[in-house]
Every structure is written in C-alpha cells, then in structure tokens.
Amino acid sequence: MPPERLNNLKSRSLVIHFIRDFFMGQHFLEVETPIRCPNIIPEAHIDPVLSDSHYLQASPELCMKRLLSQGHEKIFQICKCFRKNERSPRHLPELTLLEWYESGTTYLNLMDQCQGLFRHIAKGLGRGSTLAYQNQPIDLGTPFDRITVEQAFNIHGSKSAIQALTDGSFDEIMSFEVEPCLGKERPCILYDYPAPLASLARLKPENKELAQRFELYVAGIELANGFSELTDPVLQRQRFLKENDLRTARGETALPMPEKFLSDLRTMPEAAGIALGVDRLVMLFCNASTIDEVVAFTPESI
C-alpha cells in the first residue's frame, strides 16, 4: 500500500473517531439498524440492490425514524449503504454514511450541527479553522454560507429553478452549473428545495411550494442532505406512490410500500434528520482528489 493511502486510512480512522466524539458530547445515542430489509424507501432515481428476498439499504432512514417513534430523541449511526450502478471519482456502490436524527428540531438546527461537526473534526485533527483542499483554502471559522436554491440558480444557472424543474433540466443545471460554484471559500448550505424534490421532507408553512430541505457543499462537492421530517403518514404514502409512478414510467419495477414505517409514522414526533457521506468527508480532510484514495479497497480491487 502506498504511504499516502496508509496515511489516508489513518486519517479516516481519526475522522470517524471525532464524529463519534462530537455526537457523544451532544448526548446522542449511537444505534445500529439492519442493512438488509424487506422494504426500503421508494425512490425514483435510486436503484435498489437485492439480497435474496430483501434489499440492501440505500440509507438507514426508515429504521432510524421508527426509533424516533418509539421514544428515542437523539440518535446517530455510521453504517454501510448501497447504491446500484453508482461509480465515479466521487461515488461508490458501497459507501459509508453518517446519519443523525433529533426530535423537536428543524433543518435549521441541522445546519448549525453541521458547522459544529466540521469544526470539531478540524480541531481534533489539529487543522485549526482552515481546511486546505486541492490548493483552495476553505474557511471553517466563519459562519457557513447559506443560499436558497432559487438564489443559486439565479446567480449560477442558465435558467431559473422553476424553469429547470418544469422542462426537466434541473438535475443537469444543478450538476454542471450550480454545484461547482458552491463552497469554494467556506462551506455552503443550499436550502429550500422545490417541494417535488423532497419526498420525505416537511413543507414550509408559509410557502407550500418549498420544502424544508438543504444540502451541504464544500469545494463543489455535495456532502450532506438534511431536512425537517414529514410526519403525516397519509401524505407520505402519497409521495411514495408518486415515486413509484416515476419508476414504472421509466420501465422500472415499483417498490413495495414500507407499511411498518408508515404505521410508526403516526407516533413520530416532529424531528429533523440528515445523511452525510463519510467517504467524501474524509476526502476533504485528506486533500484527496478521488474517493478511491480514502478507502481500503475499491470495488475493482476486490
């Protein structure tokens, strides 16, 4: 193993240690939930990985929300998740996710926690308040930038967010025009997504066209996706059915409804939750240009 890879694996271990240290200090309970489940989130754009009659999770979200419904108020988990046919310098078909959930909070609290987590890791690694990534200094000491999706498209995109959503070019413009401009000088929080792009998120009370969802970007890299949780089981079922309609319209199989989750959703308190890519986080703190440099084995090397 090249010395650089070995050093990156040592740094990876420390990053995960400081993640746990941060959440333990905030009195979160670390939990473990099954990675192999009979039902997963019906999502139009994520193809599930089968394991006999079950699915390998793309996220532990459903089980963690069920724990919230059972009275656990602050929980986090670091686990393996699976995305079929996802492979690039920033993607792995088997990835490591950090997810955390807290009852009685909103996506605004999650934004603050992201900022605190980054600073805690940087301090633990002895990096101070500046992260150097690919010859670009990233300031962690000042408040993270916050910009709405509408503002980001107006500034960086070739058309508005609504126009892009209407004509089906939203993902393309986001990927090639907007994302590369985010988080260049300091981490950037992109928030208030159009409601159709947030199937599990609560809508904004003052504007039902927008969802209380955000993503975190650093140096143009998407790190996290969080939102205030939808707790209405009837509306959640409708959204899952719509995702399945999108799947079948493309000739893909509809996914079964996660009935136990929908049942538990009736007793779930208001809460917020977020998923953060650990592999990409380690990339940043290791100044690695690809995700391959921060894992012990790539899919091709096994």
N, C-alpha and C positions, 0 to 999 in steps of 0.2 A: 504494500500500500504506500503510495507517495506520501512524503511527510506532510504536505498541505492537506491531504484528505484526512490523515490521522489527527491533525490539529483541529480540523473542522468537526470531527466526531467528538473530540474532547469539548469543544465549544458548544456543540449540540447538547451534550450531557449537562453542561452548566446552564444553558438556556432553559432546559426543561426543569432543572432544579430550582431556578429562580422563579419560574412560572408557579410551581407548587408553593414556594415560599411566599410569593405575593398573595395567593388566594388563601393559604392557611392564615396569613396575617390579617386577612379580611374576614376570617371566621367562616369561610366556605367549607363545605363537606365535599371531599373527593369521592366520586362514585364510579362504579363500573356497571355498564349495562351490556346486554348481549349484542354482539356484532352480527349475528345471524338470526334473522327474524322472519316470521311468516308474512308480515306486512311491512311495507316501507312507505315513505311519503310519495304519493303520486305526483311526479314532476314531469313536465312535458319535455324538458331538454336534458335530463339525466337518465341514461340507460342503466338499469339495474344489473347487478352481477348475481347470477343464480348459484345456489349451493343446495343441491338436491331439490327439495320442495320449498326451500326458504330463499331469502335474499340476503346478500351481504350489504350491510348498511352503507348508505352514502353519507349518513350523519346519524348521531345518536339522539337527535332532536325529539322524536316521538317518545322514547322511553324516559328521557330526562324530564319532559313536560308531565308525563304521568307521575313521576316522583314529586313534582311540584303539587300536583293534585292530591297527593297523599300526605301533604303537610311539610315536606322538606322545603325550606325557604331560600337557601343559598347553596348551590351545588356547582361543581365543575368536574370535567373529565378530560383526560388526554387519551386518545384512542386511535386505532386504525379505522379508516373508512375507504370505500372502494367506488371508483368511477370507471365504467366500461369505456374503452377506447380513448381514454384521456392520456396523452403522452406528448410532451413538448419540453423545451428547456425550463419551463415553469410548472409543468404538470406531471403527475404520476398516477397510474391507475390504482395504486395502493398508497394512500397518503396518511399523514398524521394530523389530526385535528385537535384543537383545544376548543371545548365548548363550555360556556358557563351561563347560568340562569339564576335570576333573583326575583322573588315575588315582591310586589309593592313598588316596583320601579318601572321606568320607561327607557326608551332608547337614548334619552339624554344622559341618564346615569351610565349607560354602557360606554358612551363617548368618553366620559371622564375616566372610567376604569381602564379603557384602552391607553389613555395617556399615562395613567399611573403605572400600568404594567410595563410599558416601554421604558419608562424612567427607572423602574425598579431593576429590570434586567440590565440596562446600561450601567447602572451604578454597581450592580453585583459583578459585572464583567470588568469593572474599572475603566469604563469608556467615558465617564463624565457626561456632559449634556450634548455632545455632538457625535453623530454616527456618520462615519465615512463610508460611502457606498459607491463603488465604481467612479472614483475621483470626484464625487459630489458630496459635500458636507451637508448632512441632514440635521437640523436643529431640533433637539428634543427638549430643550429647556424652556422654550416659549410655548404658549398655548397652540395646540394643533389648529391648522386652518379648517374652517367649516364653510362649505359651499353647497347650495342646493343643486339638484340635478338640472333644474331649469336654468339656473345661472351658469352652470358648467357648459351646457350645450350652447347657450347664447354666446359665451366667451370663446370656447374652443371648437365648437361644432360647425358644420356647414349648413345646418338647419336646426330648428328648434326641437326640443324633446318631444313635443306633441306631434309635430310633423313627422319626425322619425318613427314614432310609435305608430302613427296612422299608416305610413307607407311600408312598414316592415324593416326599416333600415336602422332601428335603434341600436341593436347589438353591434352592427358594423361600425357605426359612428362612435359609439362608446369605446370600442376596442382600438380603433385606429386613429381617432381624432381627439377624444376627450381623455381617456386613461393615461396616455403617455405624458400629459401635461400636469398630472396631479401628483402632489407630494414631492416636488423637486427640491424645495428649500426646507420644508418641515412636513411632517405627516399631514395628510389631508383627509378630512371626513366629508364624504359626498352623501347628502341626506335628502329625505323627502322624495322618494321614488314614485313614479306614476303607479296608481293602485293596481293595474293589471300585472305589474311586475313584482308583486309582493303577496303571494298566495297565502302565507301564514301570518302576515302582519296586520296589526290594528290600523285602521284608517285614522287620519287626522280629524278630530271632531269638527274643526272649523272649515275643513275642505275635504270632502269625501273623494275627491279625485286623486288625492295623495295619500301615501302610506307612511307610517312612522318606521321607515327602514333607512339604514345607512350602510355604506361600505367604507373601509379604511384603506387608504393608498399611501405607499411610501415609494419614492423614486419611480412612479408609474406602475408599481406592482400592487395588485389587489391583495390585501392581507386578511380582511375580515368582512363578514356580513352579519349585521345585527338588526333587531327590530323589537318594538313593543309587540307583545304576543296577542294574537287573536284568540279570544276565549269563548266565542259563540259557536257551538257545535253545528248548528244548522247552517250558518254561513260558511263555516269551514268545510262542511260536506259539499256545499255548492261549488266552492272553489276547487276542491279535489276533483269533482266531476268535470269541471271545465278543463282542468289539466289533462284528464283522461281523454276528453274530446279532442284536444290538440294532438295527443298521441295517436289516436285512431285516425285522425285526419291525415296523418303522415304515414299511415300504414303500419303503425306500431301497436303492440298489444296494450290494452287498458290494464292498469294495475288494480288489484283488489283494494277495497276500502279498509283502512285500519280502524275497524269498528271499536276495539277496546280503547284506543286512543280517543276516538270521538266521544265515547261514553264518559271517560275520565275528564274530558274537557269541560263537562258540565260543572265540575267542582274545582277546576283550576282557578287560582286567584289571578288577578292582574299581575303581569310579570313582564320581564324583558329577557331576551337571550341572544347569544352571539356565537358564531363559529369563526375561529381564527386558524389559518394554516400554519402549523408549526414548522414545516419544511421551509416555507418561504420566509418565515420569521428568522430562522437560522441562517438562510441565505444572506439576509441583510446584515446580521451581526458578524458573519464570516466574510463579508465582502465577496461573496461567490456570485459569479455571473449566471450559473445554472443550478438547478435543483439537484442534478447528478452529483455535484461536489459536496453535498452535505448529508448524503445517505450512505449507509454501509454497503448496500447493494442496489444497483439499478435493476429494472426488470430484465434487461438484456444480459446481465452478468450472472443471473441465477441459473 
